[in-house]
Amino acid sequence: MTIIPRTSLAAALALSLTALGASAADAPKPATEKCYGVSKAGHNDCAAGAGTSCAGTATVDYQGDAWTLVEKGTCTKIKTPKGYGSLTPKEKK
């Protein structure tokens, strides 16, 4: 039986984990789309109307002009207390 030095074993393990991490990072990400009216207050991805800068600026839950990225094809199926998600900004009621 051959004895493998600990440094060689550690190097082989580190190389294996690095290769594994690289392949996981290269996995394709699912397509997404902007979905308006589904964000909770302070949790939108961007565009929460005039006078706002971007992410986290929705002031009320399900704000119609604030969007969140969701998996493509799911937006209009998301039901909230104010109705369904929309691919375009909703008017304020």
Rosetta constraint file for C-alpha pairs under 8 A:
AtomPair CA 4 CA 8 HARMONIC 6.68 0.50
AtomPair CA 4 CA 9 HARMONIC 6.65 0.50
AtomPair CA 5 CA 9 HARMONIC 6.48 0.50
AtomPair CA 6 CA 10 HARMONIC 6.04 0.50
AtomPair CA 7 CA 11 HARMONIC 6.05 0.50
AtomPair CA 8 CA 12 HARMONIC 6.15 0.50
AtomPair CA 9 CA 13 HARMONIC 6.19 0.50
AtomPair CA 10 CA 14 HARMONIC 6.14 0.50
AtomPair CA 11 CA 15 HARMONIC 6.14 0.50
AtomPair CA 12 CA 16 HARMONIC 6.18 0.50
AtomPair CA 13 CA 17 HARMONIC 6.25 0.50
AtomPair CA 14 CA 18 HARMONIC 6.16 0.50
AtomPair CA 15 CA 19 HARMONIC 6.23 0.50
AtomPair CA 16 CA 20 HARMONIC 6.18 0.50
AtomPair CA 17 CA 21 HARMONIC 6.12 0.50
AtomPair CA 18 CA 22 HARMONIC 6.24 0.50
AtomPair CA 19 CA 23 HARMONIC 6.42 0.50
AtomPair CA 20 CA 24 HARMONIC 6.44 0.50
AtomPair CA 21 CA 25 HARMONIC 6.24 0.50
AtomPair CA 22 CA 26 HARMONIC 6.39 0.50
AtomPair CA 23 CA 27 HARMONIC 6.76 0.50
AtomPair CA 30 CA 71 HARMONIC 6.60 0.50
AtomPair CA 30 CA 72 HARMONIC 7.70 0.50
AtomPair CA 31 CA 71 HARMONIC 6.00 0.50
AtomPair CA 31 CA 72 HARMONIC 5.46 0.50
AtomPair CA 32 CA 69 HARMONIC 6.01 0.50
AtomPair CA 32 CA 70 HARMONIC 5.32 0.50
AtomPair CA 32 CA 71 HARMONIC 4.39 0.50
AtomPair CA 32 CA 72 HARMONIC 4.45 0.50
AtomPair CA 33 CA 69 HARMONIC 5.45 0.50
AtomPair CA 33 CA 70 HARMONIC 5.63 0.50
AtomPair CA 33 CA 71 HARMONIC 6.34 0.50
AtomPair CA 33 CA 72 HARMONIC 5.21 0.50
AtomPair CA 33 CA 73 HARMONIC 7.86 0.50
AtomPair CA 33 CA 75 HARMONIC 7.68 0.50
AtomPair CA 33 CA 87 HARMONIC 7.82 0.50
AtomPair CA 34 CA 67 HARMONIC 5.79 0.50
AtomPair CA 34 CA 68 HARMONIC 5.70 0.50
AtomPair CA 34 CA 69 HARMONIC 4.75 0.50
AtomPair CA 34 CA 70 HARMONIC 6.49 0.50
AtomPair CA 34 CA 75 HARMONIC 7.82 0.50
AtomPair CA 34 CA 87 HARMONIC 6.33 0.50
AtomPair CA 35 CA 67 HARMONIC 5.09 0.50
AtomPair CA 35 CA 68 HARMONIC 5.38 0.50
AtomPair CA 35 CA 69 HARMONIC 6.07 0.50
AtomPair CA 35 CA 70 HARMONIC 6.48 0.50
AtomPair CA 35 CA 75 HARMONIC 5.40 0.50
AtomPair CA 35 CA 76 HARMONIC 7.87 0.50
AtomPair CA 35 CA 85 HARMONIC 5.91 0.50
AtomPair CA 35 CA 86 HARMONIC 5.57 0.50
AtomPair CA 35 CA 87 HARMONIC 5.23 0.50
AtomPair CA 35 CA 88 HARMONIC 7.42 0.50
AtomPair CA 36 CA 62 HARMONIC 7.96 0.50
AtomPair CA 36 CA 63 HARMONIC 7.66 0.50
AtomPair CA 36 CA 64 HARMONIC 5.76 0.50
AtomPair CA 36 CA 65 HARMONIC 6.12 0.50
AtomPair CA 36 CA 66 HARMONIC 5.53 0.50
AtomPair CA 36 CA 67 HARMONIC 4.19 0.50
AtomPair CA 36 CA 68 HARMONIC 6.63 0.50
AtomPair CA 36 CA 85 HARMONIC 5.71 0.50
AtomPair CA 36 CA 86 HARMONIC 5.05 0.50
AtomPair CA 36 CA 87 HARMONIC 6.09 0.50
AtomPair CA 36 CA 88 HARMONIC 6.31 0.50
AtomPair CA 36 CA 89 HARMONIC 5.57 0.50
AtomPair CA 36 CA 90 HARMONIC 6.92 0.50
AtomPair CA 37 CA 62 HARMONIC 4.45 0.50
AtomPair CA 37 CA 63 HARMONIC 5.06 0.50
AtomPair CA 37 CA 64 HARMONIC 4.19 0.50
AtomPair CA 37 CA 65 HARMONIC 6.58 0.50
AtomPair CA 37 CA 66 HARMONIC 6.12 0.50
AtomPair CA 37 CA 67 HARMONIC 6.37 0.50
AtomPair CA 37 CA 84 HARMONIC 7.60 0.50
AtomPair CA 37 CA 85 HARMONIC 5.47 0.50
AtomPair CA 37 CA 86 HARMONIC 6.58 0.50
AtomPair CA 37 CA 89 HARMONIC 7.47 0.50
AtomPair CA 37 CA 90 HARMONIC 6.87 0.50
AtomPair CA 38 CA 61 HARMONIC 7.70 0.50
AtomPair CA 38 CA 62 HARMONIC 4.76 0.50
AtomPair CA 38 CA 63 HARMONIC 7.27 0.50
AtomPair CA 38 CA 64 HARMONIC 7.83 0.50
AtomPair CA 38 CA 66 HARMONIC 7.93 0.50
AtomPair CA 38 CA 67 HARMONIC 6.98 0.50
AtomPair CA 38 CA 68 HARMONIC 7.04 0.50
AtomPair CA 38 CA 78 HARMONIC 7.35 0.50
AtomPair CA 38 CA 79 HARMONIC 7.96 0.50
AtomPair CA 38 CA 80 HARMONIC 6.62 0.50
AtomPair CA 38 CA 84 HARMONIC 7.69 0.50
AtomPair CA 38 CA 85 HARMONIC 5.64 0.50
AtomPair CA 39 CA 43 HARMONIC 5.90 0.50
AtomPair CA 39 CA 44 HARMONIC 5.14 0.50
AtomPair CA 39 CA 58 HARMONIC 7.64 0.50
AtomPair CA 39 CA 61 HARMONIC 6.16 0.50
AtomPair CA 39 CA 62 HARMONIC 5.00 0.50
AtomPair CA 39 CA 63 HARMONIC 6.81 0.50
AtomPair CA 39 CA 66 HARMONIC 6.83 0.50
AtomPair CA 39 CA 67 HARMONIC 6.47 0.50
AtomPair CA 39 CA 68 HARMONIC 6.16 0.50
AtomPair CA 40 CA 44 HARMONIC 6.82 0.50
AtomPair CA 40 CA 58 HARMONIC 7.40 0.50
AtomPair CA 40 CA 60 HARMONIC 6.79 0.50
AtomPair CA 40 CA 61 HARMONIC 4.17 0.50
AtomPair CA 40 CA 62 HARMONIC 5.62 0.50
AtomPair CA 40 CA 63 HARMONIC 7.72 0.50
AtomPair CA 41 CA 56 HARMONIC 7.43 0.50
AtomPair CA 41 CA 57 HARMONIC 7.42 0.50
AtomPair CA 41 CA 58 HARMONIC 4.90 0.50
AtomPair CA 41 CA 59 HARMONIC 5.06 0.50
AtomPair CA 41 CA 60 HARMONIC 4.53 0.50
AtomPair CA 41 CA 61 HARMONIC 4.48 0.50
AtomPair CA 41 CA 62 HARMONIC 7.18 0.50
AtomPair CA 41 CA 63 HARMONIC 7.56 0.50
AtomPair CA 42 CA 55 HARMONIC 7.68 0.50
AtomPair CA 42 CA 56 HARMONIC 4.07 0.50
AtomPair CA 42 CA 57 HARMONIC 5.23 0.50
AtomPair CA 42 CA 58 HARMONIC 4.95 0.50
AtomPair CA 42 CA 59 HARMONIC 6.27 0.50
AtomPair CA 42 CA 60 HARMONIC 7.70 0.50
AtomPair CA 43 CA 55 HARMONIC 7.06 0.50
AtomPair CA 43 CA 56 HARMONIC 4.72 0.50
AtomPair CA 43 CA 57 HARMONIC 7.37 0.50
AtomPair CA 43 CA 58 HARMONIC 6.86 0.50
AtomPair CA 44 CA 48 HARMONIC 7.59 0.50
AtomPair CA 44 CA 55 HARMONIC 5.52 0.50
AtomPair CA 44 CA 56 HARMONIC 5.09 0.50
AtomPair CA 44 CA 57 HARMONIC 6.76 0.50
AtomPair CA 44 CA 58 HARMONIC 6.08 0.50
AtomPair CA 44 CA 66 HARMONIC 5.98 0.50
AtomPair CA 44 CA 67 HARMONIC 5.60 0.50
AtomPair CA 44 CA 68 HARMONIC 5.21 0.50
AtomPair CA 45 CA 54 HARMONIC 6.88 0.50
AtomPair CA 45 CA 55 HARMONIC 4.43 0.50
AtomPair CA 45 CA 56 HARMONIC 6.45 0.50
AtomPair CA 45 CA 66 HARMONIC 7.59 0.50
AtomPair CA 45 CA 67 HARMONIC 5.94 0.50
AtomPair CA 45 CA 68 HARMONIC 4.81 0.50
AtomPair CA 45 CA 69 HARMONIC 6.79 0.50
AtomPair CA 46 CA 53 HARMONIC 7.65 0.50
AtomPair CA 46 CA 54 HARMONIC 4.19 0.50
AtomPair CA 46 CA 55 HARMONIC 4.30 0.50
AtomPair CA 46 CA 56 HARMONIC 7.10 0.50
AtomPair CA 46 CA 57 HARMONIC 7.48 0.50
AtomPair CA 46 CA 66 HARMONIC 6.35 0.50
AtomPair CA 46 CA 67 HARMONIC 5.96 0.50
AtomPair CA 46 CA 68 HARMONIC 7.05 0.50
AtomPair CA 47 CA 52 HARMONIC 7.08 0.50
AtomPair CA 47 CA 53 HARMONIC 7.21 0.50
AtomPair CA 47 CA 54 HARMONIC 5.37 0.50
AtomPair CA 47 CA 55 HARMONIC 7.31 0.50
AtomPair CA 47 CA 65 HARMONIC 6.75 0.50
AtomPair CA 47 CA 66 HARMONIC 5.32 0.50
AtomPair CA 47 CA 67 HARMONIC 6.48 0.50
AtomPair CA 48 CA 52 HARMONIC 5.95 0.50
AtomPair CA 48 CA 53 HARMONIC 7.79 0.50
AtomPair CA 48 CA 54 HARMONIC 6.68 0.50
AtomPair CA 48 CA 57 HARMONIC 6.09 0.50
AtomPair CA 48 CA 58 HARMONIC 5.46 0.50
AtomPair CA 48 CA 63 HARMONIC 7.61 0.50
AtomPair CA 48 CA 65 HARMONIC 5.23 0.50
AtomPair CA 48 CA 66 HARMONIC 4.09 0.50
AtomPair CA 48 CA 67 HARMONIC 7.20 0.50
AtomPair CA 49 CA 65 HARMONIC 5.68 0.50
AtomPair CA 49 CA 66 HARMONIC 6.90 0.50
AtomPair CA 52 CA 57 HARMONIC 6.26 0.50
AtomPair CA 53 CA 57 HARMONIC 7.18 0.50
AtomPair CA 58 CA 63 HARMONIC 6.42 0.50
AtomPair CA 58 CA 66 HARMONIC 6.14 0.50
AtomPair CA 59 CA 63 HARMONIC 7.36 0.50
AtomPair CA 62 CA 66 HARMONIC 7.70 0.50
AtomPair CA 62 CA 80 HARMONIC 7.29 0.50
AtomPair CA 62 CA 82 HARMONIC 6.89 0.50
AtomPair CA 63 CA 92 HARMONIC 7.79 0.50
AtomPair CA 64 CA 89 HARMONIC 5.75 0.50
AtomPair CA 64 CA 90 HARMONIC 4.39 0.50
AtomPair CA 64 CA 91 HARMONIC 6.16 0.50
AtomPair CA 64 CA 92 HARMONIC 6.25 0.50
AtomPair CA 65 CA 89 HARMONIC 4.78 0.50
AtomPair CA 65 CA 90 HARMONIC 5.79 0.50
AtomPair CA 65 CA 91 HARMONIC 7.26 0.50
AtomPair CA 65 CA 92 HARMONIC 7.85 0.50
AtomPair CA 66 CA 89 HARMONIC 7.36 0.50
AtomPair CA 67 CA 89 HARMONIC 7.97 0.50
AtomPair CA 70 CA 74 HARMONIC 6.83 0.50
AtomPair CA 70 CA 75 HARMONIC 6.51 0.50
AtomPair CA 71 CA 75 HARMONIC 7.49 0.50
AtomPair CA 74 CA 78 HARMONIC 6.65 0.50
AtomPair CA 75 CA 84 HARMONIC 7.87 0.50
AtomPair CA 75 CA 85 HARMONIC 5.24 0.50
AtomPair CA 75 CA 86 HARMONIC 6.36 0.50
AtomPair CA 75 CA 87 HARMONIC 6.91 0.50
AtomPair CA 76 CA 84 HARMONIC 5.77 0.50
AtomPair CA 76 CA 85 HARMONIC 4.73 0.50
AtomPair CA 76 CA 86 HARMONIC 5.60 0.50
AtomPair CA 76 CA 87 HARMONIC 7.26 0.50
AtomPair CA 77 CA 84 HARMONIC 6.48 0.50
AtomPair CA 77 CA 85 HARMONIC 6.79 0.50
AtomPair CA 78 CA 84 HARMONIC 5.47 0.50
AtomPair CA 78 CA 85 HARMONIC 5.42 0.50
AtomPair CA 79 CA 83 HARMONIC 5.71 0.50
AtomPair CA 79 CA 84 HARMONIC 4.42 0.50
AtomPair CA 79 CA 85 HARMONIC 6.56 0.50
AtomPair CA 80 CA 84 HARMONIC 5.85 0.50
AtomPair CA 80 CA 85 HARMONIC 7.52 0.50
AtomPair CA 86 CA 90 HARMONIC 7.11 0.50
